[in-house]
Amino acid sequence: MLEFHPNFVVDEKSNKQSVILPYIEWQQILAMLEAFDKSLDIPQWQKEELDKRLLEHKTKTEEHTPYKEFHAELRNSL
């Protein structure tokens, strides 16, 4: 686990306003964020499927029952 050594800039009431990190620690954070971002890559076929489903949902003319209403009806029927 990485260890960070932040320094804080505070206002006159000791409220934290800014964080100062050593540059090497900042680089480590950026590398971690980049690795996390790459792990979220969605394959193109999944993006296309999601786009298709969203379009179908938007263009359907049938009425949809809100979840809370459906849940109440289901609970009352049991």
PDB file as gemmi writes it, atoms N, CA and C in Angstrom:
CRYST1    1.000    1.000    1.000  90.00  90.00  90.00 P 1                      
ATOM      1  N   MET A   1       0.839  -1.175   0.000  1.00  0.00           N  
ATOM      2  CA  MET A   1       0.000   0.000   0.000  1.00  0.00           C  
ATOM      3  C   MET A   1       0.883   1.237   0.000  1.00  0.00           C  
ATOM      4  N   LEU A   2       0.484   2.200  -0.797  1.00  0.00           N  
ATOM      5  CA  LEU A   2       1.259   3.436  -0.867  1.00  0.00           C  
ATOM      6  C   LEU A   2       1.035   4.277   0.376  1.00  0.00           C  
ATOM      7  N   GLU A   3       2.058   4.981   0.760  1.00  0.00           N  
ATOM      8  CA  GLU A   3       1.941   5.880   1.904  1.00  0.00           C  
ATOM      9  C   GLU A   3       2.116   7.305   1.403  1.00  0.00           C  
ATOM     10  N   PHE A   4       1.171   8.167   1.770  1.00  0.00           N  
ATOM     11  CA  PHE A   4       1.234   9.554   1.328  1.00  0.00           C  
ATOM     12  C   PHE A   4       1.542  10.467   2.499  1.00  0.00           C  
ATOM     13  N   HIS A   5       2.149  11.573   2.172  1.00  0.00           N  
ATOM     14  CA  HIS A   5       2.553  12.550   3.177  1.00  0.00           C  
ATOM     15  C   HIS A   5       1.991  13.917   2.785  1.00  0.00           C  
ATOM     16  N   PRO A   6       0.684  14.118   2.990  1.00  0.00           N  
ATOM     17  CA  PRO A   6       0.087  15.387   2.586  1.00  0.00           C  
ATOM     18  C   PRO A   6       0.386  16.513   3.563  1.00  0.00           C  
ATOM     19  N   ASN A   7       0.464  17.692   3.017  1.00  0.00           N  
ATOM     20  CA  ASN A   7       0.528  18.917   3.817  1.00  0.00           C  
ATOM     21  C   ASN A   7      -0.710  19.718   3.452  1.00  0.00           C  
ATOM     22  N   PHE A   8      -1.328  20.341   4.424  1.00  0.00           N  
ATOM     23  CA  PHE A   8      -2.562  21.062   4.189  1.00  0.00           C  
ATOM     24  C   PHE A   8      -2.367  22.557   4.347  1.00  0.00           C  
ATOM     25  N   VAL A   9      -2.997  23.297   3.464  1.00  0.00           N  
ATOM     26  CA  VAL A   9      -3.063  24.743   3.588  1.00  0.00           C  
ATOM     27  C   VAL A   9      -4.398  25.031   4.251  1.00  0.00           C  
ATOM     28  N   VAL A  10      -4.367  25.781   5.354  1.00  0.00           N  
ATOM     29  CA  VAL A  10      -5.589  26.069   6.095  1.00  0.00           C  
ATOM     30  C   VAL A  10      -5.862  27.567   6.106  1.00  0.00           C  
ATOM     31  N   ASP A  11      -7.140  27.910   6.289  1.00  0.00           N  
ATOM     32  CA  ASP A  11      -7.493  29.321   6.401  1.00  0.00           C  
ATOM     33  C   ASP A  11      -7.341  29.788   7.845  1.00  0.00           C  
ATOM     34  N   GLU A  12      -7.783  31.005   8.117  1.00  0.00           N  
ATOM     35  CA  GLU A  12      -7.607  31.574   9.456  1.00  0.00           C  
ATOM     36  C   GLU A  12      -8.399  30.840  10.533  1.00  0.00           C  
ATOM     37  N   LYS A  13      -9.401  30.035  10.109  1.00  0.00           N  
ATOM     38  CA  LYS A  13     -10.194  29.258  11.070  1.00  0.00           C  
ATOM     39  C   LYS A  13      -9.749  27.792  11.114  1.00  0.00           C  
ATOM     40  N   SER A  14      -8.612  27.501  10.528  1.00  0.00           N  
ATOM     41  CA  SER A  14      -8.028  26.157  10.466  1.00  0.00           C  
ATOM     42  C   SER A  14      -8.825  25.177   9.619  1.00  0.00           C  
ATOM     43  N   ASN A  15      -9.653  25.693   8.690  1.00  0.00           N  
ATOM     44  CA  ASN A  15     -10.351  24.837   7.731  1.00  0.00           C  
ATOM     45  C   ASN A  15      -9.408  24.498   6.591  1.00  0.00           C  
ATOM     46  N   LYS A  16      -9.313  23.225   6.251  1.00  0.00           N  
ATOM     47  CA  LYS A  16      -8.430  22.806   5.165  1.00  0.00           C  
ATOM     48  C   LYS A  16      -8.921  23.390   3.845  1.00  0.00           C  
ATOM     49  N   GLN A  17      -8.005  23.993   3.106  1.00  0.00           N  
ATOM     50  CA  GLN A  17      -8.325  24.623   1.827  1.00  0.00           C  
ATOM     51  C   GLN A  17      -7.645  23.934   0.650  1.00  0.00           C  
ATOM     52  N   SER A  18      -6.454  23.422   0.859  1.00  0.00           N  
ATOM     53  CA  SER A  18      -5.683  22.808  -0.214  1.00  0.00           C  
ATOM     54  C   SER A  18      -4.807  21.698   0.351  1.00  0.00           C  
ATOM     55  N   VAL A  19      -4.363  20.840  -0.580  1.00  0.00           N  
ATOM     56  CA  VAL A  19      -3.467  19.747  -0.200  1.00  0.00           C  
ATOM     57  C   VAL A  19      -2.204  19.865  -1.045  1.00  0.00           C  
ATOM     58  N   ILE A  20      -1.099  19.692  -0.401  1.00  0.00           N  
ATOM     59  CA  ILE A  20       0.187  19.683  -1.100  1.00  0.00           C  
ATOM     60  C   ILE A  20       0.821  18.316  -0.862  1.00  0.00           C  
ATOM     61  N   LEU A  21       1.175  17.659  -1.979  1.00  0.00           N  
ATOM     62  CA  LEU A  21       1.834  16.348  -1.915  1.00  0.00           C  
ATOM     63  C   LEU A  21       3.199  16.443  -2.564  1.00  0.00           C  
ATOM     64  N   PRO A  22       4.134  15.632  -2.109  1.00  0.00           N  
ATOM     65  CA  PRO A  22       5.384  15.526  -2.861  1.00  0.00           C  
ATOM     66  C   PRO A  22       5.072  15.059  -4.291  1.00  0.00           C  
ATOM     67  N   TYR A  23       5.841  15.569  -5.236  1.00  0.00           N  
ATOM     68  CA  TYR A  23       5.565  15.290  -6.647  1.00  0.00           C  
ATOM     69  C   TYR A  23       5.561  13.793  -6.953  1.00  0.00           C  
ATOM     70  N   ILE A  24       6.444  13.025  -6.374  1.00  0.00           N  
ATOM     71  CA  ILE A  24       6.497  11.581  -6.642  1.00  0.00           C  
ATOM     72  C   ILE A  24       5.202  10.907  -6.197  1.00  0.00           C  
ATOM     73  N   GLU A  25       4.638  11.367  -5.082  1.00  0.00           N  
ATOM     74  CA  GLU A  25       3.371  10.801  -4.615  1.00  0.00           C  
ATOM     75  C   GLU A  25       2.234  11.164  -5.574  1.00  0.00           C  
ATOM     76  N   TRP A  26       2.263  12.388  -6.094  1.00  0.00           N  
ATOM     77  CA  TRP A  26       1.255  12.797  -7.083  1.00  0.00           C  
ATOM     78  C   TRP A  26       1.353  11.913  -8.324  1.00  0.00           C  
ATOM     79  N   GLN A  27       2.549  11.625  -8.773  1.00  0.00           N  
ATOM     80  CA  GLN A  27       2.732  10.747  -9.929  1.00  0.00           C  
ATOM     81  C   GLN A  27       2.171   9.354  -9.649  1.00  0.00           C  
ATOM     82  N   GLN A  28       2.349   8.863  -8.442  1.00  0.00           N  
ATOM     83  CA  GLN A  28       1.816   7.545  -8.069  1.00  0.00           C  
ATOM     84  C   GLN A  28       0.283   7.550  -8.112  1.00  0.00           C  
ATOM     85  N   ILE A  29      -0.322   8.628  -7.645  1.00  0.00           N  
ATOM     86  CA  ILE A  29      -1.785   8.737  -7.692  1.00  0.00           C  
ATOM     87  C   ILE A  29      -2.260   8.745  -9.137  1.00  0.00           C  
ATOM     88  N   LEU A  30      -1.606   9.513  -9.992  1.00  0.00           N  
ATOM     89  CA  LEU A  30      -1.987   9.555 -11.404  1.00  0.00           C  
ATOM     90  C   LEU A  30      -1.864   8.181 -12.057  1.00  0.00           C  
ATOM     91  N   ALA A  31      -0.806   7.451 -11.731  1.00  0.00           N  
ATOM     92  CA  ALA A  31      -0.629   6.107 -12.289  1.00  0.00           C  
ATOM     93  C   ALA A  31      -1.740   5.179 -11.823  1.00  0.00           C  
ATOM     94  N   MET A  32      -2.139   5.284 -10.554  1.00  0.00           N  
ATOM     95  CA  MET A  32      -3.225   4.454 -10.038  1.00  0.00           C  
ATOM     96  C   MET A  32      -4.537   4.797 -10.744  1.00  0.00           C  
ATOM     97  N   LEU A  33      -4.806   6.073 -10.945  1.00  0.00           N  
ATOM     98  CA  LEU A  33      -6.035   6.490 -11.628  1.00  0.00           C  
ATOM     99  C   LEU A  33      -6.054   6.010 -13.077  1.00  0.00           C  
ATOM    100  N   GLU A  34      -4.921   6.072 -13.736  1.00  0.00           N  
ATOM    101  CA  GLU A  34      -4.839   5.610 -15.121  1.00  0.00           C  
ATOM    102  C   GLU A  34      -5.105   4.107 -15.201  1.00  0.00           C  
ATOM    103  N   ALA A  35      -4.541   3.340 -14.282  1.00  0.00           N  
ATOM    104  CA  ALA A  35      -4.768   1.893 -14.258  1.00  0.00           C  
ATOM    105  C   ALA A  35      -6.233   1.595 -13.971  1.00  0.00           C  
ATOM    106  N   PHE A  36      -6.844   2.349 -13.067  1.00  0.00           N  
ATOM    107  CA  PHE A  36      -8.262   2.165 -12.758  1.00  0.00           C  
ATOM    108  C   PHE A  36      -9.117   2.483 -13.969  1.00  0.00           C  
ATOM    109  N   ASP A  37      -8.796   3.569 -14.656  1.00  0.00           N  
ATOM    110  CA  ASP A  37      -9.559   3.970 -15.846  1.00  0.00           C  
ATOM    111  C   ASP A  37      -9.483   2.894 -16.921  1.00  0.00           C  
ATOM    112  N   LYS A  38      -8.323   2.307 -17.108  1.00  0.00           N  
ATOM    113  CA  LYS A  38      -8.169   1.254 -18.120  1.00  0.00           C  
ATOM    114  C   LYS A  38      -8.958   0.005 -17.747  1.00  0.00           C  
ATOM    115  N   SER A  39      -9.112  -0.232 -16.454  1.00  0.00           N  
ATOM    116  CA  SER A  39      -9.852  -1.414 -16.028  1.00  0.00           C  
ATOM    117  C   SER A  39     -11.342  -1.265 -16.292  1.00  0.00           C  
ATOM    118  N   LEU A  40     -11.795  -0.046 -16.566  1.00  0.00           N  
ATOM    119  CA  LEU A  40     -13.214   0.206 -16.822  1.00  0.00           C  
ATOM    120  C   LEU A  40     -13.572   0.180 -18.305  1.00  0.00           C  
ATOM    121  N   ASP A  41     -12.610  -0.108 -19.150  1.00  0.00           N  
ATOM    122  CA  ASP A  41     -12.888  -0.140 -20.585  1.00  0.00           C  
ATOM    123  C   ASP A  41     -13.977  -1.162 -20.898  1.00  0.00           C  
ATOM    124  N   ILE A  42     -14.974  -0.710 -21.651  1.00  0.00           N  
ATOM    125  CA  ILE A  42     -16.086  -1.574 -22.033  1.00  0.00           C  
ATOM    126  C   ILE A  42     -15.883  -1.957 -23.496  1.00  0.00           C  
ATOM    127  N   PRO A  43     -15.980  -3.251 -23.820  1.00  0.00           N  
ATOM    128  CA  PRO A  43     -15.821  -3.671 -25.215  1.00  0.00           C  
ATOM    129  C   PRO A  43     -16.861  -2.976 -26.116  1.00  0.00           C  
ATOM    130  N   GLN A  44     -16.490  -2.752 -27.348  1.00  0.00           N  
ATOM    131  CA  GLN A  44     -17.353  -2.059 -28.297  1.00  0.00           C  
ATOM    132  C   GLN A  44     -18.700  -2.746 -28.461  1.00  0.00           C  
ATOM    133  N   TRP A  45     -18.721  -4.094 -28.486  1.00  0.00           N  
ATOM    134  CA  TRP A  45     -19.988  -4.792 -28.681  1.00  0.00           C  
ATOM    135  C   TRP A  45     -20.940  -4.534 -27.524  1.00  0.00           C  
ATOM    136  N   GLN A  46     -20.400  -4.353 -26.309  1.00  0.00           N  
ATOM    137  CA  GLN A  46     -21.263  -4.056 -25.166  1.00  0.00           C  
ATOM    138  C   GLN A  46     -21.811  -2.634 -25.251  1.00  0.00           C  
ATOM    139  N   LYS A  47     -20.983  -1.698 -25.705  1.00  0.00           N  
ATOM    140  CA  LYS A  47     -21.445  -0.329 -25.888  1.00  0.00           C  
ATOM    141  C   LYS A  47     -22.589  -0.288 -26.908  1.00  0.00           C  
ATOM    142  N   GLU A  48     -22.423  -1.027 -28.003  1.00  0.00           N  
ATOM    143  CA  GLU A  48     -23.461  -1.057 -29.034  1.00  0.00           C  
ATOM    144  C   GLU A  48     -24.752  -1.666 -28.503  1.00  0.00           C  
ATOM    145  N   GLU A  49     -24.637  -2.720 -27.707  1.00  0.00           N  
ATOM    146  CA  GLU A  49     -25.820  -3.360 -27.122  1.00  0.00           C  
ATOM    147  C   GLU A  49     -26.528  -2.408 -26.159  1.00  0.00           C  
ATOM    148  N   LEU A  50     -25.767  -1.696 -25.352  1.00  0.00           N  
ATOM    149  CA  LEU A  50     -26.360  -0.721 -24.439  1.00  0.00           C  
ATOM    150  C   LEU A  50     -27.061   0.395 -25.207  1.00  0.00           C  
ATOM    151  N   ASP A  51     -26.422   0.891 -26.266  1.00  0.00           N  
ATOM    152  CA  ASP A  51     -27.047   1.932 -27.085  1.00  0.00           C  
ATOM    153  C   ASP A  51     -28.355   1.439 -27.694  1.00  0.00           C  
ATOM    154  N   LYS A  52     -28.346   0.192 -28.168  1.00  0.00           N  
ATOM    155  CA  LYS A  52     -29.552  -0.395 -28.760  1.00  0.00           C  
ATOM    156  C   LYS A  52     -30.681  -0.483 -27.731  1.00  0.00           C  
ATOM    157  N   ARG A  53     -30.358  -0.962 -26.544  1.00  0.00           N  
ATOM    158  CA  ARG A  53     -31.377  -1.111 -25.496  1.00  0.00           C  
ATOM    159  C   ARG A  53     -31.912   0.246 -25.030  1.00  0.00           C  
ATOM    160  N   LEU A  54     -31.037   1.233 -24.924  1.00  0.00           N  
ATOM    161  CA  LEU A  54     -31.493   2.566 -24.538  1.00  0.00           C  
ATOM    162  C   LEU A  54     -32.430   3.151 -25.583  1.00  0.00           C  
ATOM    163  N   LEU A  55     -32.100   2.968 -26.852  1.00  0.00           N  
ATOM    164  CA  LEU A  55     -32.951   3.461 -27.925  1.00  0.00           C  
ATOM    165  C   LEU A  55     -34.308   2.767 -27.891  1.00  0.00           C  
ATOM    166  N   GLU A  56     -34.311   1.445 -27.683  1.00  0.00           N  
ATOM    167  CA  GLU A  56     -35.571   0.706 -27.576  1.00  0.00           C  
ATOM    168  C   GLU A  56     -36.410   1.238 -26.419  1.00  0.00           C  
ATOM    169  N   HIS A  57     -35.774   1.492 -25.307  1.00  0.00           N  
ATOM    170  CA  HIS A  57     -36.491   1.985 -24.131  1.00  0.00           C  
ATOM    171  C   HIS A  57     -37.106   3.370 -24.403  1.00  0.00           C  
ATOM    172  N   LYS A  58     -36.336   4.233 -25.062  1.00  0.00           N  
ATOM    173  CA  LYS A  58     -36.813   5.590 -25.333  1.00  0.00           C  
ATOM    174  C   LYS A  58     -37.948   5.619 -26.352  1.00  0.00           C  
ATOM    175  N   THR A  59     -37.947   4.666 -27.285  1.00  0.00           N  
ATOM    176  CA  THR A  59     -38.940   4.701 -28.354  1.00  0.00           C  
ATOM    177  C   THR A  59     -40.180   3.873 -28.068  1.00  0.00           C  
ATOM    178  N   LYS A  60     -40.191   3.094 -26.996  1.00  0.00           N  
ATOM    179  CA  LYS A  60     -41.375   2.312 -26.662  1.00  0.00           C  
ATOM    180  C   LYS A  60     -42.485   3.260 -26.224  1.00  0.00           C  
ATOM    181  N   THR A  61     -43.706   2.963 -26.689  1.00  0.00           N  
ATOM    182  CA  THR A  61     -44.836   3.826 -26.355  1.00  0.00           C  
ATOM    183  C   THR A  61     -45.661   3.276 -25.209  1.00  0.00           C  
ATOM    184  N   GLU A  62     -45.411   2.049 -24.801  1.00  0.00           N  
ATOM    185  CA  GLU A  62     -46.196   1.471 -23.723  1.00  0.00           C  
ATOM    186  C   GLU A  62     -45.842   2.150 -22.395  1.00  0.00           C  
ATOM    187  N   GLU A  63     -46.805   2.124 -21.513  1.00  0.00           N  
ATOM    188  CA  GLU A  63     -46.612   2.734 -20.203  1.00  0.00           C  
ATOM    189  C   GLU A  63     -45.744   1.843 -19.323  1.00  0.00           C  
ATOM    190  N   HIS A  64     -44.940   2.465 -18.506  1.00  0.00           N  
ATOM    191  CA  HIS A  64     -44.099   1.749 -17.556  1.00  0.00           C  
ATOM    192  C   HIS A  64     -44.580   2.080 -16.155  1.00  0.00           C  
ATOM    193  N   THR A  65     -44.623   1.087 -15.299  1.00  0.00           N  
ATOM    194  CA  THR A  65     -45.022   1.293 -13.913  1.00  0.00           C  
ATOM    195  C   THR A  65     -43.791   1.667 -13.097  1.00  0.00           C  
ATOM    196  N   PRO A  66     -43.842   2.800 -12.402  1.00  0.00           N  
ATOM    197  CA  PRO A  66     -42.700   3.168 -11.557  1.00  0.00           C  
ATOM    198  C   PRO A  66     -42.433   2.070 -10.522  1.00  0.00           C  
ATOM    199  N   TYR A  67     -41.177   1.896 -10.175  1.00  0.00           N  
ATOM    200  CA  TYR A  67     -40.770   0.815  -9.278  1.00  0.00           C  
ATOM    201  C   TYR A  67     -41.530   0.855  -7.954  1.00  0.00           C  
ATOM    202  N   LYS A  68     -41.615   2.039  -7.338  1.00  0.00           N  
ATOM    203  CA  LYS A  68     -42.271   2.129  -6.031  1.00  0.00           C  
ATOM    204  C   LYS A  68     -43.732   1.698  -6.124  1.00  0.00           C  
ATOM    205  N   GLU A  69     -44.388   2.088  -7.212  1.00  0.00           N  
ATOM    206  CA  GLU A  69     -45.790   1.691  -7.402  1.00  0.00           C  
ATOM    207  C   GLU A  69     -45.895   0.184  -7.597  1.00  0.00           C  
ATOM    208  N   PHE A  70     -45.024  -0.370  -8.417  1.00  0.00           N  
ATOM    209  CA  PHE A  70     -45.014  -1.814  -8.655  1.00  0.00           C  
ATOM    210  C   PHE A  70     -44.767  -2.568  -7.354  1.00  0.00           C  
ATOM    211  N   HIS A  71     -43.807  -2.094  -6.574  1.00  0.00           N  
ATOM    212  CA  HIS A  71     -43.457  -2.742  -5.318  1.00  0.00           C  
ATOM    213  C   HIS A  71     -44.644  -2.722  -4.356  1.00  0.00           C  
ATOM    214  N   ALA A  72     -45.341  -1.592  -4.288  1.00  0.00           N  
ATOM    215  CA  ALA A  72     -46.514  -1.485  -3.402  1.00  0.00           C  
ATOM    216  C   ALA A  72     -47.615  -2.453  -3.848  1.00  0.00           C  
ATOM    217  N   GLU A  73     -47.857  -2.505  -5.168  1.00  0.00           N  
ATOM    218  CA  GLU A  73     -48.876  -3.415  -5.688  1.00  0.00           C  
ATOM    219  C   GLU A  73     -48.511  -4.860  -5.390  1.00  0.00           C  
ATOM    220  N   LEU A  74     -47.264  -5.211  -5.569  1.00  0.00           N  
ATOM    221  CA  LEU A  74     -46.803  -6.566  -5.310  1.00  0.00           C  
ATOM    222  C   LEU A  74     -46.953  -6.907  -3.832  1.00  0.00           C  
ATOM    223  N   ARG A  75     -46.554  -5.998  -2.966  1.00  0.00           N  
ATOM    224  CA  ARG A  75     -46.660  -6.231  -1.526  1.00  0.00           C  
ATOM    225  C   ARG A  75     -48.115  -6.413  -1.115  1.00  0.00           C  
ATOM    226  N   ASN A  76     -49.006  -5.605  -1.688  1.00  0.00           N  
ATOM    227  CA  ASN A  76     -50.442  -5.692  -1.348  1.00  0.00           C  
ATOM    228  C   ASN A  76     -51.064  -6.983  -1.870  1.00  0.00           C  
ATOM    229  N   SER A  77     -50.514  -7.543  -2.930  1.00  0.00           N  
ATOM    230  CA  SER A  77     -51.104  -8.760  -3.499  1.00  0.00           C  
ATOM    231  C   SER A  77     -50.662 -10.028  -2.762  1.00  0.00           C  
ATOM    232  N   LEU A  78     -49.683  -9.916  -1.910  1.00  0.00           N  
ATOM    233  CA  LEU A  78     -49.176 -11.093  -1.193  1.00  0.00           C  
ATOM    234  C   LEU A  78     -49.911 -11.366   0.070  1.00  0.00           C  
TER     235      LEU A  78                                                      
END                                                                             
